[in-house]
């Protein structure tokens, strides 16, 4: 489990296609400081398992399912990525419950810079729209954010300068694809109600 509070912005060292999936190597001095084989690290919001670590670089295997549901397949060496280690049980939950199980992708539709924050609008896949609510939580590329507006096919968020500086959101351009994870509580509530 993650909190959606990004620990650092890393960069892709290598991505190699392998057996239908991929092997991804990422530089991240903070997240590798105590990383070991088997640890979970979220890369742009996708929970991945460390298979190797050394010299501030960790390597993970990425399944075809993860490549199909996320934007990871579009990464190239040098791509910036958001990184977060799995939360420990004795830590504060600063964002919201983020599983690292990406539900799909969205496209940045517009970006409106402001004096103190930027307003961004993203496409919203029809299959996920029922889980997104104004003032609810959503993870975009692993970042815990609050939905400011929502309609049937898009939603908006507002980003403070700290988020713009410390995550990849400061570099995102209109047309870029991002990973989204809706609030898992909404999915569980829906399943419980439907089964009754």
N, C-alpha and C positions, 0 to 999 in steps of 0.2 A: 504494500500500500504506500501511496505517496500523498503529499499535501498540496502539490501544485505550486509550491514556493521554490522557484528555480535557484539552484545553488551556484551554478556558473554557466557561462556560455563557452562551449567547447568547439572543436572543429574536427571534421572528418579527415582522418589520415588516409584511409583506404576503404574501398568497398569492392568486394570480389564476388561475382556470381558463383554459386556452388550448389549442385544437386537440386535445382529448383528454388533454392533460397539464396541467401547471401551471407558472407562473412564481413562484418563491419568493424573497423578499427577507429577509435575516437580518442583524441587528446583532451584530457580534462584533469589538471593537476589537483583540484579540490576533491573530486569524486574518486580519484585513484589513490588518495592519500592513505586510506585504510581499506581499499577494495581487495577482495580475494575471490578466487574461483567460486562460482555459485551465487555470488551476491547479485541483487537486482539493482539496475540503474535504468531510469527512464531517459530515453533519448527522444526528444521532441514529443514527449508524452507516451511513448511506447515502452512498456516494461520489457527489458531484455536481461538475459542472464550472462554474467561475466564468465568467459571461458579462459581468458588469459589476461594478465596485467603486468605492466612493467614500463619504466621510463615515462610516467605520466600518460600512458596510453593503455586503454582497455579494449579487448576484442570480444565480440558477441556473435552468435549465430542468429540469423533472422529467417524465420520460417516463411514459406510462400504466403500463408494466411496473413501474416503481418505486413508483407510487402503489398498484398492486394488491398488491404483495408486502410493502409496508411500512405504517407508521402515518402517513406524511407527509401523506396526504390528509385526516387529521383535525386538522391544525394550523390554528390561527387566529391573527390578530394578537395578540401578547403571549405566545404559547406559549413556554415555555422550551425550549431545545434544547442538546444536547451538541455541541461543535464540536472538530474536530481537523484540522489540515493534514496533507497527505501527508508521510510520513517521508522525510527526505533520506538518501542512501546513507551519509553520514558520521555519522549519529546512532545512539545506543544504541536497541536494540529492547527497551523497558522492559516492554511487555505481552506480546502474542503477535502472530502474523501475522494481521492483520485486513484483508480486501480491500475492505470497504465494499460487498460484494455480499450484501445481506440475503437470508437464506434463507426468512424468514417472520416471523410475529408470534406473540407469546405474551401471556397475560393474567396479571397479578399476582393470585395466589390468596390469599396470606396474607402478613402482615408481623408479625414478632415482634421488638419492640425489646429490646435488651439493654443492659448497662452499658457495654460497649466496642464493640459492633457490633450491627447489625440482621440478622436472618435473614429472607430473602425467598424465597417459593416461587412458581414460575411454571408455567403450563400448558406442555405439550410436545407439539407437533403430531406425530402418529404417523409421518409421513414423515421426520421429523428425529430421532426418538428413538434410532435406531441410531448416530448420530454423537456422542451426548452421553455422556460417561463421568465417573464420580466422580473428582475431582482433575484433570480435563481442563479445557481452556480453552473459554470461550464469550464472545461479545460480546453485551451487552444494551444497546440504544440506543448502540452504539459503544464501550461501556466493556468493557475486557478484565477478565474475572472468572474465578474458579476455581469449578467446580461442586463443591458440598459433598455433595449427595445427589442421586440420580436414581432414578426408577422408570419404568414404561412410559409414563406420561402427564403427568409433572411433574418438575421439578428445583428444587434449592435453591442459593442463594448466600448468603454472609455478607459484609456491607459494613462497612468500617471508617469511623470518623467523617469522615476526609478525603474519601472517596468520597461519602458522604452530603451533605457540605457543598458540594463543588465540582462535582457533577453533578446531573442531574435526578432521580436515584434517591432523594434526600432528600425529594422532593415527591410521589413516586409513591404512589398509593392503591390499595387492593384494587379490582380491576375495570379498572384502566388497561391499555391495550394498549401493548406495547413491541416493538421490532424485535429479532430475534435472528439472529446469524450463527454457525453452528457452525464448528468447526475445519476448515479447508480440507484439512489433511493427512489427516484421516479420510476425506474424500470421495475423495481421490486414491488412497489405499490400497485402498478398496473397489473403485474402478473397475479398478485394476490386478489385483486378485485375481479379480474377476468375469470379466475378459477372458481369463484363462489357461485 
